[in-house]
Amino acid sequence: MCNRYVAPTELEMERLFHIGRANPVPWPRTIFPRSPGPFIRRTREDAGYSRELVVGQWGLIPWFAKEPRLKYSTNNARSEELEAKATFRDPWKRGQRCVIPALTFDEPNWETGKNQWWTFRRADGAPWGLAGLWNIWTDRSTGEVHESYTMLTINADAHPLMSRMHKPDPKLPPDQQDKRSVIPLEASDWDQWLAGTTADARALLRLAPVDVFDARPAEESA
């Protein structure tokens, strides 16, 4: 599960996603849960198909929330539970899917017995486009509209690289740890993810091959 990543600049995203200049709210370069971050979705006001850049809270605010700052974490969502979890069920059912741009993301590695952060880049040097869901929540007391999003994850117990991340549970066998990985989307799949059917989107919920990753301890990649 990812808890920090580095976002591209607005200019980088305009070039990458072929979107016009939107001048959205600024965002920090390093994104942490509950901070503002950029994401790409299908344009809401376009009857056809185009993409738009949006800035929202990293941590999806569900329709039943009483306030935007939730007391529990919603920055990651298990892809296997999207239809069952009340927080994510409606955005998934309505096709509110997004692509989350990231230059790098970080994961904790505990193989030495203590946490060592690893930084993940794409081996081809391109930015990541990570699978996510978005939602809009309106504060009934003020009328303020809040954009938010979550990053999808998938079980990585069998993945030779991602299974090495995160602190293992000593009470569970190695093949039942429920290690998690983000879900990288190839650029050729972005339109299918944003505009396809639920079945089209579900077909993209898969682990990326090892050769996609350039991963190393953070101090080596600095």
C-alpha positions as CSV (number, residue, x, y, z in Angstrom):
1,M,0.0,0.0,0.0
2,C,1.4,3.4,-1.0
3,N,1.5,6.2,1.5
4,R,3.7,8.8,-0.4
5,Y,4.6,9.6,-4.0
6,V,6.0,12.4,-6.1
7,A,3.6,14.0,-8.6
8,P,4.6,15.5,-12.0
9,T,4.3,19.2,-12.6
10,E,1.3,20.6,-14.4
11,L,3.3,21.1,-17.6
12,E,4.5,17.5,-17.5
13,M,0.9,16.2,-17.1
14,E,-0.4,18.4,-20.0
15,R,2.2,16.8,-22.3
16,L,1.7,13.3,-20.9
17,F,-2.1,13.2,-21.0
18,H,-2.7,15.5,-23.9
19,I,-4.9,17.9,-21.9
20,G,-5.3,21.6,-22.2
21,R,-4.0,24.0,-19.6
22,A,-6.5,23.9,-16.7
23,N,-4.8,26.0,-14.0
24,P,-6.1,23.9,-11.1
25,V,-5.3,24.4,-7.5
26,P,-1.6,23.9,-6.8
27,W,-0.3,20.7,-5.2
28,P,2.8,19.7,-3.4
29,R,5.4,17.7,-5.3
30,T,5.5,15.0,-2.6
31,I,2.0,13.7,-1.9
32,F,0.9,12.3,1.5
33,P,-2.5,11.0,2.6
34,R,-5.1,13.7,3.1
35,S,-2.9,16.3,1.1
36,P,-4.0,17.7,-2.3
37,G,-2.9,15.8,-5.3
38,P,-3.6,15.7,-9.1
39,F,-5.5,13.0,-11.0
40,I,-6.8,12.5,-14.5
41,R,-10.4,11.5,-15.2
42,R,-12.9,11.5,-18.1
43,T,-14.2,15.0,-18.5
44,R,-17.5,15.3,-16.6
45,E,-19.0,18.0,-18.9
46,D,-18.0,16.4,-22.2
47,A,-20.8,14.3,-23.8
48,G,-18.1,12.6,-25.9
49,Y,-14.7,11.7,-24.5
50,S,-11.9,13.8,-23.3
51,R,-9.6,13.9,-20.2
52,E,-9.4,16.5,-17.5
53,L,-6.9,17.3,-14.8
54,V,-8.4,17.6,-11.3
55,V,-6.9,18.3,-7.9
56,G,-8.4,16.7,-4.8
57,Q,-7.7,15.2,-1.5
58,W,-5.7,11.9,-1.5
59,G,-8.1,9.9,0.6
60,L,-11.6,9.3,-0.9
61,I,-14.5,11.0,0.9
62,P,-17.6,8.7,0.7
63,W,-21.1,10.0,0.3
64,F,-22.0,9.1,3.9
65,A,-19.1,11.1,5.5
66,K,-20.0,13.8,8.1
67,E,-16.8,15.8,7.4
68,P,-14.0,15.8,4.8
69,R,-11.2,14.9,7.2
70,L,-11.9,11.3,7.9
71,K,-10.7,9.5,11.0
72,Y,-9.8,6.4,9.0
73,S,-7.6,5.9,6.0
74,T,-9.1,5.8,2.5
75,N,-6.0,6.7,0.4
76,N,-5.7,3.0,-0.7
77,A,-8.5,0.7,-1.7
78,R,-8.2,-3.1,-2.1
79,S,-9.3,-3.8,-5.7
80,E,-10.7,-7.2,-4.6
81,E,-13.2,-5.5,-2.3
82,L,-14.5,-2.6,-4.4
83,E,-18.0,-4.0,-4.8
84,A,-18.3,-4.9,-1.1
85,K,-16.9,-1.8,0.7
86,A,-19.4,1.0,1.2
87,T,-16.7,3.6,0.9
88,F,-15.8,2.6,-2.7
89,R,-18.8,0.7,-4.0
90,D,-20.6,3.6,-5.6
91,P,-17.6,5.2,-7.3
92,W,-16.7,1.8,-8.7
93,K,-20.2,1.1,-9.9
94,R,-20.6,4.5,-11.5
95,G,-17.3,4.2,-13.4
96,Q,-15.6,7.0,-11.5
97,R,-12.2,5.8,-12.4
98,C,-9.1,8.0,-12.6
99,V,-5.4,7.8,-13.5
100,I,-3.0,9.0,-10.8
101,P,0.2,10.4,-12.3
102,A,3.4,9.8,-10.3
103,L,7.1,10.3,-11.1
104,T,8.0,7.9,-8.3
105,F,6.3,6.2,-5.3
106,D,7.8,4.8,-2.1
107,E,7.3,1.6,-0.3
108,P,8.7,0.2,3.0
109,N,11.1,-2.8,2.9
110,W,11.6,-4.7,6.2
111,E,14.0,-7.4,5.0
112,T,16.8,-6.1,7.3
113,G,14.4,-6.2,10.3
114,K,13.7,-2.4,10.2
115,N,12.1,-0.1,7.7
116,Q,14.1,0.9,4.7
117,W,12.2,3.0,2.2
118,W,12.5,2.0,-1.5
119,T,11.8,4.3,-4.4
120,F,10.0,3.0,-7.5
121,R,10.4,4.5,-10.9
122,R,9.4,3.1,-14.3
123,A,12.3,1.4,-16.0
124,D,11.6,3.3,-19.2
125,G,11.8,6.7,-17.5
126,A,8.2,7.6,-18.1
127,P,5.9,8.7,-15.3
128,W,3.6,6.2,-13.7
129,G,-0.2,6.2,-14.4
130,L,-1.7,4.4,-11.4
131,A,-5.3,3.1,-11.2
132,G,-7.6,5.0,-8.9
133,L,-11.2,6.1,-8.1
134,W,-12.5,9.6,-7.5
135,N,-15.5,11.0,-5.8
136,I,-17.2,14.4,-5.2
137,W,-18.6,15.2,-1.7
138,T,-20.6,18.3,-0.8
139,D,-20.5,19.7,2.8
140,R,-24.2,20.1,3.6
141,S,-23.5,22.8,6.2
142,T,-21.5,25.0,3.9
143,G,-22.2,23.9,0.4
144,E,-18.4,23.5,-0.2
145,V,-17.6,20.9,-2.8
146,H,-14.7,18.5,-2.2
147,E,-12.9,16.4,-4.8
148,S,-11.1,13.3,-3.6
149,Y,-9.5,10.1,-4.9
150,T,-8.0,6.8,-3.8
151,M,-5.3,4.6,-5.2
152,L,-6.2,1.0,-5.9
153,T,-4.0,-1.9,-4.7
154,I,-3.9,-5.6,-5.5
155,N,-2.5,-8.7,-3.7
156,A,1.2,-9.1,-4.4
157,D,2.1,-12.2,-2.4
158,A,3.3,-14.0,-5.6
159,H,5.1,-11.0,-7.1
160,P,8.9,-11.4,-6.9
161,L,9.5,-7.7,-6.2
162,M,6.3,-6.3,-4.6
163,S,6.1,-9.2,-2.2
164,R,9.3,-8.0,-0.6
165,M,7.7,-4.7,0.5
166,H,5.9,-4.0,3.8
167,K,6.4,-5.5,7.2
168,P,5.6,-9.2,7.3
169,D,3.1,-10.6,9.7
170,P,4.9,-13.3,11.7
171,K,1.7,-15.1,12.4
172,L,0.9,-15.7,8.7
173,P,2.7,-18.0,6.2
174,P,4.7,-16.3,3.5
175,D,2.1,-17.0,0.8
176,Q,-0.7,-15.5,2.8
177,Q,0.7,-12.2,3.9
178,D,-1.6,-10.1,1.7
179,K,1.3,-7.9,0.6
180,R,-0.1,-5.1,-1.6
181,S,0.9,-3.4,-4.8
182,V,-0.3,-0.3,-6.6
183,I,-1.7,-1.1,-10.1
184,P,0.3,0.6,-12.9
185,L,-1.6,1.2,-16.1
186,E,0.2,1.4,-19.4
187,A,-0.5,4.5,-21.5
188,S,-2.2,2.4,-24.1
189,D,-4.8,1.3,-21.5
190,W,-5.7,4.7,-20.1
191,D,-8.7,5.2,-22.3
192,Q,-10.0,1.7,-21.5
193,W,-9.7,2.4,-17.8
194,L,-11.3,5.9,-18.0
195,A,-14.1,5.2,-20.5
196,G,-14.6,1.4,-20.7
197,T,-17.2,-0.7,-19.0
198,T,-16.8,-2.2,-15.6
199,A,-15.7,-5.4,-17.2
200,D,-13.1,-3.5,-19.3
201,A,-11.7,-1.9,-16.2
202,R,-11.6,-5.1,-14.2
203,A,-9.5,-6.7,-16.9
204,L,-6.8,-4.1,-16.1
205,L,-6.7,-4.9,-12.4
206,R,-3.4,-6.9,-12.5
207,L,0.1,-6.8,-11.3
208,A,2.8,-5.2,-13.5
209,P,5.7,-7.4,-14.7
210,V,9.0,-7.0,-12.8
211,D,10.8,-5.5,-15.8
212,V,8.5,-2.4,-15.6
213,F,10.0,-1.4,-12.3
214,D,13.3,0.4,-11.5
215,A,13.3,-0.1,-7.7
216,R,16.0,0.5,-5.2
217,P,16.6,1.8,-1.6
218,A,15.7,5.5,-1.5
219,E,19.2,6.7,-0.6
220,E,20.5,5.0,-3.7
221,S,18.0,6.7,-6.0
222,A,18.3,10.2,-4.6
